Amino acid sequence: MPFFTPHTAETAPAAARPAIEGARRKLGHLPAAVGLLAESPELLNGFLTVNAIFERCALDPVEREVVVLTVATSNECHLCVAMHTATLTQHGVAPELIAALRAGVPLPDDRLEALRRFTLAVLDRRGAVPEDELTAFLAAGYLPRNALDVVLGVGTYTISTFANRLVDAPLDPALAAHAWAPS
């Protein structure tokens, strides 16, 4: 028996309707996950708000996606992995880099690998990253600000991955080519 209602703009709580309409306008359709998360307008609006803030951080678009896919694979969110694989593909990122992110193995780009490793350290250590790991991250050319940007990304996508898993959000048909399952 499903516990969560797949809402539409007509059935969603009033406070979630602007977010549903915004997602529909931006994407051309209503993702199933958005309809399910609309059960809690605060969660849906909170995620969308913090995600918009993360999108403005000092990390570039590909770096942000490295953080997101690292969190998504670590938290085993099939939907987030597929969605952000599609985003990286749209950015023209090399398939080898995308495959490595999806597999959770070292990246072929040293700087992005330092970012992936630092993101894992933030996740694994719940923010208490050892000094040597922070030093390695900074030695790769990142700034202290970027370390905090990673924390923002981890927080943002912990909300998303946990919520998507809780509601058992299905993969939208447009993402089928990027389906993923944990190994």
C-alpha positions as CSV (number, residue, x, y, z in Angstrom):
1,M,0.0,0.0,0.0
2,P,1.5,3.3,-1.0
3,F,1.9,5.8,1.9
4,F,2.6,8.9,-0.3
5,T,0.3,10.5,-2.8
6,P,1.6,11.3,-6.3
7,H,0.2,14.8,-6.4
8,T,-0.6,17.0,-9.3
9,A,-1.1,20.8,-9.2
10,E,-4.8,20.1,-8.6
11,T,-4.4,17.6,-5.7
12,A,-1.3,19.0,-3.9
13,P,-1.5,21.1,-0.8
14,A,-1.9,24.7,-1.7
15,A,1.6,25.6,-0.4
16,A,3.2,23.1,-2.8
17,R,1.3,24.2,-5.9
18,P,3.7,27.0,-7.0
19,A,6.6,24.6,-6.8
20,I,4.8,22.0,-8.9
21,E,3.9,24.6,-11.5
22,G,7.4,26.0,-11.5
23,A,8.8,22.5,-12.0
24,R,6.3,21.8,-14.8
25,R,7.3,25.1,-16.5
26,K,11.0,24.6,-16.2
27,L,11.1,20.9,-17.2
28,G,8.1,20.7,-19.5
29,H,6.5,18.0,-17.3
30,L,5.9,17.2,-13.7
31,P,8.6,14.8,-12.4
32,A,7.0,12.0,-10.3
33,A,9.3,12.8,-7.4
34,V,8.1,16.4,-7.3
35,G,4.5,15.2,-7.1
36,L,5.4,12.8,-4.3
37,L,7.4,15.3,-2.3
38,A,4.6,17.8,-2.6
39,E,3.0,15.9,0.3
40,S,5.2,18.1,2.4
41,P,5.3,21.6,0.9
42,E,7.9,22.5,3.4
43,L,10.2,19.7,2.3
44,L,9.6,20.4,-1.4
45,N,10.1,24.2,-1.0
46,G,13.0,23.8,1.3
47,F,14.8,21.5,-1.1
48,L,14.1,23.8,-4.1
49,T,15.3,26.8,-2.1
50,V,18.5,25.3,-0.8
51,N,19.2,23.8,-4.3
52,A,18.9,27.2,-5.9
53,I,21.4,28.5,-3.4
54,F,23.7,25.6,-4.1
55,E,23.5,26.4,-7.8
56,R,24.9,29.9,-7.0
57,C,27.9,28.7,-5.0
58,A,31.5,29.1,-6.1
59,L,31.8,25.6,-7.5
60,D,31.3,25.4,-11.3
61,P,28.4,23.3,-12.8
62,V,30.5,20.2,-13.3
63,E,32.0,20.5,-9.9
64,R,28.5,20.8,-8.4
65,E,27.5,17.7,-10.3
66,V,30.5,15.8,-8.9
67,V,29.3,16.6,-5.4
68,V,25.7,15.6,-6.2
69,L,26.6,12.3,-7.9
70,T,29.0,11.5,-5.0
71,V,26.1,12.0,-2.5
72,A,23.6,10.3,-4.7
73,T,25.7,7.1,-5.2
74,S,26.7,7.0,-1.5
75,N,23.0,7.3,-0.5
76,E,21.9,4.9,-3.3
77,C,19.3,7.2,-4.8
78,H,18.7,5.7,-8.2
79,L,16.6,8.7,-9.3
80,C,19.2,11.3,-8.4
81,V,22.0,9.3,-10.1
82,A,19.9,9.1,-13.3
83,M,18.9,12.7,-13.2
84,H,22.4,14.1,-12.6
85,T,23.9,11.7,-15.2
86,A,21.6,13.3,-17.7
87,T,22.7,16.8,-16.5
88,L,26.4,15.9,-16.9
89,T,25.7,14.4,-20.3
90,Q,24.0,17.7,-21.3
91,H,27.1,19.5,-20.1
92,G,29.2,17.4,-22.6
93,V,31.2,15.7,-19.8
94,A,33.3,12.7,-21.0
95,P,31.5,9.4,-20.6
96,E,34.5,8.0,-18.7
97,L,34.1,10.6,-16.0
98,I,30.4,10.0,-15.7
99,A,31.0,6.2,-15.5
100,A,33.5,6.6,-12.8
101,L,31.2,8.8,-10.8
102,R,28.4,6.3,-11.1
103,A,30.7,3.4,-10.1
104,G,32.2,5.3,-7.2
105,V,35.7,4.8,-8.4
106,P,38.6,7.3,-8.8
107,L,37.9,10.0,-11.5
108,P,40.2,10.4,-14.5
109,D,40.6,14.1,-13.6
110,D,42.9,14.8,-10.6
111,R,41.2,18.0,-9.5
112,L,37.7,16.5,-9.7
113,E,38.9,13.4,-8.0
114,A,40.1,15.6,-5.1
115,L,36.6,17.1,-4.9
116,R,35.0,13.6,-5.0
117,R,37.3,12.4,-2.2
118,F,36.6,15.5,-0.1
119,T,32.9,15.0,-0.6
120,L,33.2,11.4,0.6
121,A,35.2,12.6,3.6
122,V,32.5,15.1,4.5
123,L,29.9,12.4,4.2
124,D,31.8,9.7,6.0
125,R,33.1,11.9,8.8
126,R,29.8,13.9,9.1
127,G,31.8,17.1,8.6
128,A,34.8,16.2,10.9
129,V,37.2,16.0,8.0
130,P,40.8,15.2,9.1
131,E,43.2,18.0,8.4
132,D,45.3,16.0,5.9
133,E,42.2,15.4,3.8
134,L,41.2,19.1,3.9
135,T,44.9,20.0,3.0
136,A,44.8,17.6,0.0
137,F,41.5,19.3,-1.2
138,L,43.0,22.7,-0.9
139,A,46.2,21.6,-2.6
140,A,44.1,20.5,-5.6
141,G,43.3,24.2,-6.1
142,Y,40.1,24.6,-4.1
143,L,39.5,27.3,-1.6
144,P,38.3,27.1,2.0
145,R,35.0,28.6,0.6
146,N,34.7,25.5,-1.7
147,A,34.9,23.2,1.3
148,L,31.8,24.9,2.7
149,D,30.2,24.8,-0.7
150,V,30.6,21.0,-0.5
151,V,28.9,20.9,2.8
152,L,26.0,22.9,1.3
153,G,25.8,20.4,-1.6
154,V,25.9,17.4,0.8
155,G,23.1,18.9,2.9
156,T,21.0,19.8,-0.2
157,Y,21.3,16.4,-1.7
158,T,20.9,14.5,1.6
159,I,17.5,16.1,1.7
160,S,16.8,15.0,-1.9
161,T,18.2,11.5,-1.7
162,F,16.6,10.6,1.6
163,A,13.2,12.0,0.6
164,N,13.3,10.3,-2.9
165,R,14.1,7.0,-1.2
166,L,11.5,7.4,1.5
167,V,8.7,8.0,-1.0
168,D,10.1,5.4,-3.4
169,A,10.2,8.0,-6.2
170,P,10.1,6.2,-9.6
171,L,12.3,7.0,-12.5
172,D,10.6,9.2,-15.1
173,P,10.6,7.7,-18.6
174,A,12.8,10.5,-19.9
175,L,15.6,9.3,-17.6
176,A,15.4,5.6,-18.5
177,A,18.5,5.7,-20.6
178,H,20.4,6.8,-17.4
179,A,19.0,4.2,-15.0
180,W,21.3,3.1,-12.2
181,A,21.3,0.6,-9.4
182,P,23.8,0.3,-6.6
183,S,26.4,-2.4,-7.1
